[in-house]
Amino acid sequence: MKVGVVVFPGSNCDRDMYHVLTDVFNLDAQYYWHEKTLPKNIDAVILPGGFSYGDRLRAGIIAAHSPIIKDIQKLAEKGIPILGVCNGFQILVEAGLLPGVLLKNESLNFMCEWTNLIVENNKTPFTNQFKLHEKIPIPIANGEGRYYVDDDTLKQLKKKNQIVFRYNKVVNGSSHRIAGVCNQEGNVVGMMPHPERAVESEINPVDNKPSSLIFESLLIKMGVNN
Amino acid sequence: MTTFNVHVTIENKPGISDPEGDTILNDLVLKGTHKTVSKIKTAKMLKFTIKEKDKKIAQSKVQEICAELRIYNPMVSIVTIDVFDA
C-alpha cells in the first residue's frame, strides 16, 4: 500500500507523519513535493500540518493553488482516502474539497495543548475502527483552528453525517465544537488535531491507542494486515 | 494605459465574530476617555498597483483576481474595492 505525504513550502509535520506511517505502521510512504504530480495508483494521500507559505493571506489559501491539488481533486473524486491534518485541513478547505473555513482561534492565541475528541462518524477510512462517540486524547497546535460554517451548512453537515470529530468541550470557538469533517462521500477527511503526535506511548501522556486507530482504520480500509 | 492604486479591504461579514476588534474597543478605546465609540472592526487591506485603460477596468480586473484566486473567503468575508489615481 502506497501512501503519499504531500510537502508544501512551510510544511513542518511531514517528517513526523512519514515516520508514523513507515516506522510505526510499516506502510510504504513517499514524500511528494507540491509542484510534482501524484501517481494514479496511489492508495492514500496525507496533507500534513505546518505553515505553508507562512500562513500568508490566510492559512492554506496559497497552497490550495499548488499544482498537486488538481491531482488530489482527481483522486478524491475516485474515492481515494485523503487526510488533511491541521494545515493540511486548512488547505483542503481552501481548495474546496471540504466545507467550511478555519478562522483565528477565539482567544487569538496560538493554542498548543491536549484536547479530547469525540468520534461522531465511524464510517470514514480514518475512523472505521472506532466505536461511535469514542474519546481520543490528542494534541492541537494551531492559531487558525476555529472551524466555522453558517447555520444552513451546519444543518447539511449533520444531515449528511459529515461531522467526523468534535471537541468534548469548548476549545477555540469552533461551530458546534467541530474538530474534523469529511466530504459527502466520506473519503476526504480533515482534522485540526495531530494524530501523528499521539500514536506512540513515548510522547502520549494519556493513551496512544485511540489515535492509533486513525491509521489502523486506513490499514483495514485498504485490506493491509500489519 | 494608466497606473492606478487599488485598495482591497477584506473584513468579516456581520455576525462573524471579530475578537481582535472587540478587544481593541473594550480593552483599549473604551478604557480611555473615548466613550462615543461603539464598534471597531479589524480588516486586512491589500494595495494593488495596476496598469489599465481606466478606473472602471482597474476595479473589475482586481475584483476578478480576488474572486478567481479566492483572495477573500466569501463564506466569512466581505470585500470593498477602492480605486485611486497613482
Interface residues (C-beta under 8 A of the other chain):
Chain A: L57 R58 I61 A64 H65 E94 G100 V101 L103 K104 E106 S107 L108 Y148 V149 D150 G173
Chain B: I16 S17 P19 E20 T23 L69 R70 I71 N73 M75 V76
